[in-house]
């Protein structure tokens, strides 16, 4: 089964899971779940394959993670109020929040059911809920908008974003193995994937205006904080611009480019890619490694343009693997 077909099967599984619980929830998933799904949705399948599982065995557990991810994205949009295409803009905040809660409850119940056929039910459910709680802690810190340092920003990313990718990676592994060495490798792989994705998202959101969030969302993002803390006198100039009432983002971008912040961030993202692929190598099965490598090839397909262009349309979003 090629990656595109796997993504189709995962999407259908999510819709079926939601429809079996509630017709309205199923209709919501059918009409609003991205089609095709973003390629990263395949992560639990990849780690599960690496640990000896089969695609058919891994699609149900992957669908629970996709449902959770959709719910978390919806809640994040409600908190940020920066996405004009968000679900709550179409059906209202109340219904969107309620649907999100229902999806998380449904996915959690399904994890409990699926864990019974896993090698270690307690481990699988424990890892799932531990990661989910970390994500909620990170979301709360993000909502408070109190990030003013690189260390604080990285802490939020670890809690909110990296934990989500670790969750996706570890659930796929836990579904098929209780080997602590294998599951640890998959968790580390998920962590590096989360960081690589976050860094590229940060580059896109700050430099590529057509896909940027509305003004006033986050004053201190990863590129800005990296420039401030490591840029010497130029970093001080960036800090002064950030503190101005009428902030000039074009001037900030020019200063960050003079420091090659984009290049530094891209090198960090590439390092996370290399570490993720390395940790998912032997003795794990090659099928999982191949899927992750294919996804990374897609993710970094516009890397050179991300470094060279001053602004553009979205370069990271797009069609899935085929």
Secondary structure as a PSIPRED ss2 file (coil, helix, strand):
# PSIPRED VFORMAT (PSIPRED V4.0)

   1 X C   1.000  0.000  0.000
   2 X C   1.000  0.000  0.000
   3 X H   0.000  1.000  0.000
   4 X H   0.000  1.000  0.000
   5 X H   0.000  1.000  0.000
   6 X H   0.000  1.000  0.000
   7 X H   0.000  1.000  0.000
   8 X H   0.000  1.000  0.000
   9 X H   0.000  1.000  0.000
  10 X H   0.000  1.000  0.000
  11 X H   0.000  1.000  0.000
  12 X H   0.000  1.000  0.000
  13 X H   0.000  1.000  0.000
  14 X H   0.000  1.000  0.000
  15 X H   0.000  1.000  0.000
  16 X H   0.000  1.000  0.000
  17 X H   0.000  1.000  0.000
  18 X H   0.000  1.000  0.000
  19 X H   0.000  1.000  0.000
  20 X H   0.000  1.000  0.000
  21 X H   0.000  1.000  0.000
  22 X C   1.000  0.000  0.000
  23 X H   0.000  1.000  0.000
  24 X H   0.000  1.000  0.000
  25 X H   0.000  1.000  0.000
  26 X H   0.000  1.000  0.000
  27 X H   0.000  1.000  0.000
  28 X H   0.000  1.000  0.000
  29 X H   0.000  1.000  0.000
  30 X H   0.000  1.000  0.000
  31 X H   0.000  1.000  0.000
  32 X H   0.000  1.000  0.000
  33 X C   1.000  0.000  0.000
  34 X C   1.000  0.000  0.000
  35 X C   1.000  0.000  0.000
  36 X C   1.000  0.000  0.000
  37 X C   1.000  0.000  0.000
  38 X C   1.000  0.000  0.000
  39 X H   0.000  1.000  0.000
  40 X H   0.000  1.000  0.000
  41 X H   0.000  1.000  0.000
  42 X H   0.000  1.000  0.000
  43 X H   0.000  1.000  0.000
  44 X H   0.000  1.000  0.000
  45 X H   0.000  1.000  0.000
  46 X H   0.000  1.000  0.000
  47 X H   0.000  1.000  0.000
  48 X H   0.000  1.000  0.000
  49 X H   0.000  1.000  0.000
  50 X H   0.000  1.000  0.000
  51 X C   1.000  0.000  0.000
  52 X C   1.000  0.000  0.000
  53 X C   1.000  0.000  0.000
  54 X C   1.000  0.000  0.000
  55 X H   0.000  1.000  0.000
  56 X H   0.000  1.000  0.000
  57 X H   0.000  1.000  0.000
  58 X H   0.000  1.000  0.000
  59 X H   0.000  1.000  0.000
  60 X H   0.000  1.000  0.000
  61 X H   0.000  1.000  0.000
  62 X H   0.000  1.000  0.000
  63 X H   0.000  1.000  0.000
  64 X H   0.000  1.000  0.000
  65 X H   0.000  1.000  0.000
  66 X H   0.000  1.000  0.000
  67 X H   0.000  1.000  0.000
  68 X H   0.000  1.000  0.000
  69 X H   0.000  1.000  0.000
  70 X H   0.000  1.000  0.000
  71 X H   0.000  1.000  0.000
  72 X H   0.000  1.000  0.000
  73 X H   0.000  1.000  0.000
  74 X H   0.000  1.000  0.000
  75 X H   0.000  1.000  0.000
  76 X H   0.000  1.000  0.000
  77 X H   0.000  1.000  0.000
  78 X H   0.000  1.000  0.000
  79 X H   0.000  1.000  0.000
  80 X H   0.000  1.000  0.000
  81 X C   1.000  0.000  0.000
  82 X C   1.000  0.000  0.000
  83 X C   1.000  0.000  0.000
  84 X C   1.000  0.000  0.000
  85 X C   1.000  0.000  0.000
  86 X C   1.000  0.000  0.000
  87 X H   0.000  1.000  0.000
  88 X H   0.000  1.000  0.000
  89 X H   0.000  1.000  0.000
  90 X H   0.000  1.000  0.000
  91 X H   0.000  1.000  0.000
  92 X C   1.000  0.000  0.000
  93 X H   0.000  1.000  0.000
  94 X H   0.000  1.000  0.000
  95 X H   0.000  1.000  0.000
  96 X H   0.000  1.000  0.000
  97 X H   0.000  1.000  0.000
  98 X H   0.000  1.000  0.000
  99 X H   0.000  1.000  0.000
 100 X H   0.000  1.000  0.000
 101 X H   0.000  1.000  0.000
 102 X H   0.000  1.000  0.000
 103 X H   0.000  1.000  0.000
 104 X H   0.000  1.000  0.000
 105 X H   0.000  1.000  0.000
 106 X H   0.000  1.000  0.000
 107 X H   0.000  1.000  0.000
 108 X H   0.000  1.000  0.000
 109 X H   0.000  1.000  0.000
 110 X H   0.000  1.000  0.000
 111 X H   0.000  1.000  0.000
 112 X H   0.000  1.000  0.000
 113 X H   0.000  1.000  0.000
 114 X H   0.000  1.000  0.000
 115 X H   0.000  1.000  0.000
 116 X C   1.000  0.000  0.000
 117 X C   1.000  0.000  0.000
 118 X C   1.000  0.000  0.000
 119 X C   1.000  0.000  0.000
 120 X C   1.000  0.000  0.000
 121 X H   0.000  1.000  0.000
 122 X H   0.000  1.000  0.000
 123 X H   0.000  1.000  0.000
 124 X H   0.000  1.000  0.000
 125 X H   0.000  1.000  0.000
 126 X H   0.000  1.000  0.000
 127 X H   0.000  1.000  0.000
 128 X H   0.000  1.000  0.000
 129 X H   0.000  1.000  0.000
 130 X H   0.000  1.000  0.000
 131 X H   0.000  1.000  0.000
 132 X H   0.000  1.000  0.000
 133 X H   0.000  1.000  0.000
 134 X H   0.000  1.000  0.000
 135 X H   0.000  1.000  0.000
 136 X H   0.000  1.000  0.000
 137 X H   0.000  1.000  0.000
 138 X H   0.000  1.000  0.000
 139 X H   0.000  1.000  0.000
 140 X H   0.000  1.000  0.000
 141 X H   0.000  1.000  0.000
 142 X H   0.000  1.000  0.000
 143 X H   0.000  1.000  0.000
 144 X H   0.000  1.000  0.000
 145 X C   1.000  0.000  0.000
 146 X C   1.000  0.000  0.000
 147 X C   1.000  0.000  0.000
 148 X C   1.000  0.000  0.000
 149 X C   1.000  0.000  0.000
 150 X H   0.000  1.000  0.000
 151 X H   0.000  1.000  0.000
 152 X H   0.000  1.000  0.000
 153 X H   0.000  1.000  0.000
 154 X H   0.000  1.000  0.000
 155 X H   0.000  1.000  0.000
 156 X H   0.000  1.000  0.000
 157 X H   0.000  1.000  0.000
 158 X H   0.000  1.000  0.000
 159 X H   0.000  1.000  0.000
 160 X H   0.000  1.000  0.000
 161 X H   0.000  1.000  0.000
 162 X H   0.000  1.000  0.000
 163 X H   0.000  1.000  0.000
 164 X H   0.000  1.000  0.000
 165 X H   0.000  1.000  0.000
 166 X H   0.000  1.000  0.000
 167 X H   0.000  1.000  0.000
 168 X H   0.000  1.000  0.000
 169 X H   0.000  1.000  0.000
 170 X H   0.000  1.000  0.000
 171 X H   0.000  1.000  0.000
 172 X H   0.000  1.000  0.000
 173 X H   0.000  1.000  0.000
 174 X H   0.000  1.000  0.000
 175 X C   1.000  0.000  0.000
 176 X C   1.000  0.000  0.000
 177 X C   1.000  0.000  0.000
 178 X C   1.000  0.000  0.000
 179 X C   1.000  0.000  0.000
 180 X H   0.000  1.000  0.000
 181 X H   0.000  1.000  0.000
 182 X H   0.000  1.000  0.000
 183 X H   0.000  1.000  0.000
 184 X H   0.000  1.000  0.000
 185 X H   0.000  1.000  0.000
 186 X H   0.000  1.000  0.000
 187 X H   0.000  1.000  0.000
 188 X H   0.000  1.000  0.000
 189 X H   0.000  1.000  0.000
 190 X H   0.000  1.000  0.000
 191 X H   0.000  1.000  0.000
 192 X H   0.000  1.000  0.000
 193 X H   0.000  1.000  0.000
 194 X H   0.000  1.000  0.000
 195 X H   0.000  1.000  0.000
 196 X H   0.000  1.000  0.000
 197 X H   0.000  1.000  0.000
 198 X H   0.000  1.000  0.000
 199 X H   0.000  1.000  0.000
 200 X H   0.000  1.000  0.000
 201 X H   0.000  1.000  0.000
 202 X H   0.000  1.000  0.000
 203 X H   0.000  1.000  0.000
 204 X H   0.000  1.000  0.000
 205 X H   0.000  1.000  0.000
 206 X H   0.000  1.000  0.000
 207 X H   0.000  1.000  0.000
 208 X C   1.000  0.000  0.000
 209 X H   0.000  1.000  0.000
 210 X H   0.000  1.000  0.000
 211 X H   0.000  1.000  0.000
 212 X C   1.000  0.000  0.000
 213 X C   1.000  0.000  0.000
 214 X C   1.000  0.000  0.000
 215 X C   1.000  0.000  0.000
 216 X C   1.000  0.000  0.000
 217 X C   1.000  0.000  0.000
 218 X C   1.000  0.000  0.000
 219 X C   1.000  0.000  0.000
 220 X C   1.000  0.000  0.000
 221 X C   1.000  0.000  0.000
 222 X H   0.000  1.000  0.000
 223 X H   0.000  1.000  0.000
 224 X H   0.000  1.000  0.000
 225 X H   0.000  1.000  0.000
 226 X H   0.000  1.000  0.000
 227 X H   0.000  1.000  0.000
 228 X H   0.000  1.000  0.000
 229 X H   0.000  1.000  0.000
 230 X H   0.000  1.000  0.000
 231 X C   1.000  0.000  0.000
 232 X H   0.000  1.000  0.000
 233 X H   0.000  1.000  0.000
 234 X H   0.000  1.000  0.000
 235 X H   0.000  1.000  0.000
 236 X H   0.000  1.000  0.000
 237 X H   0.000  1.000  0.000
 238 X H   0.000  1.000  0.000
 239 X H   0.000  1.000  0.000
 240 X H   0.000  1.000  0.000
 241 X H   0.000  1.000  0.000
 242 X H   0.000  1.000  0.000
 243 X C   1.000  0.000  0.000
 244 X C   1.000  0.000  0.000
 245 X C   1.000  0.000  0.000
 246 X C   1.000  0.000  0.000
 247 X C   1.000  0.000  0.000
 248 X C   1.000  0.000  0.000
 249 X H   0.000  1.000  0.000
 250 X H   0.000  1.000  0.000
 251 X H   0.000  1.000  0.000
 252 X H   0.000  1.000  0.000
 253 X H   0.000  1.000  0.000
 254 X H   0.000  1.000  0.000
 255 X H   0.000  1.000  0.000
 256 X H   0.000  1.000  0.000
 257 X H   0.000  1.000  0.000
 258 X H   0.000  1.000  0.000
 259 X C   1.000  0.000  0.000
 260 X C   1.000  0.000  0.000
 261 X H   0.000  1.000  0.000
 262 X H   0.000  1.000  0.000
 263 X H   0.000  1.000  0.000
 264 X H   0.000  1.000  0.000
 265 X H   0.000  1.000  0.000
 266 X H   0.000  1.000  0.000
 267 X H   0.000  1.000  0.000
 268 X H   0.000  1.000  0.000
 269 X H   0.000  1.000  0.000
 270 X H   0.000  1.000  0.000
 271 X H   0.000  1.000  0.000
 272 X H   0.000  1.000  0.000
 273 X H   0.000  1.000  0.000
 274 X H   0.000  1.000  0.000
 275 X H   0.000  1.000  0.000
 276 X H   0.000  1.000  0.000
 277 X H   0.000  1.000  0.000
 278 X H   0.000  1.000  0.000
 279 X H   0.000  1.000  0.000
 280 X C   1.000  0.000  0.000
 281 X C   1.000  0.000  0.000
 282 X C   1.000  0.000  0.000
 283 X C   1.000  0.000  0.000
 284 X C   1.000  0.000  0.000
 285 X C   1.000  0.000  0.000
 286 X H   0.000  1.000  0.000
 287 X H   0.000  1.000  0.000
 288 X H   0.000  1.000  0.000
 289 X H   0.000  1.000  0.000
 290 X H   0.000  1.000  0.000
 291 X H   0.000  1.000  0.000
 292 X H   0.000  1.000  0.000
 293 X H   0.000  1.000  0.000
 294 X H   0.000  1.000  0.000
 295 X H   0.000  1.000  0.000
 296 X H   0.000  1.000  0.000
 297 X H   0.000  1.000  0.000
 298 X H   0.000  1.000  0.000
 299 X H   0.000  1.000  0.000
 300 X C   1.000  0.000  0.000
 301 X C   1.000  0.000  0.000
 302 X C   1.000  0.000  0.000
 303 X H   0.000  1.000  0.000
 304 X H   0.000  1.000  0.000
 305 X H   0.000  1.000  0.000
 306 X H   0.000  1.000  0.000
 307 X H   0.000  1.000  0.000
 308 X H   0.000  1.000  0.000
 309 X C   1.000  0.000  0.000
 310 X C   1.000  0.000  0.000
 311 X C   1.000  0.000  0.000
 312 X C   1.000  0.000  0.000
 313 X C   1.000  0.000  0.000
 314 X C   1.000  0.000  0.000
 315 X C   1.000  0.000  0.000
 316 X C   1.000  0.000  0.000
 317 X C   1.000  0.000  0.000
 318 X C   1.000  0.000  0.000
 319 X C   1.000  0.000  0.000
 320 X C   1.000  0.000  0.000
 321 X C   1.000  0.000  0.000
 322 X C   1.000  0.000  0.000
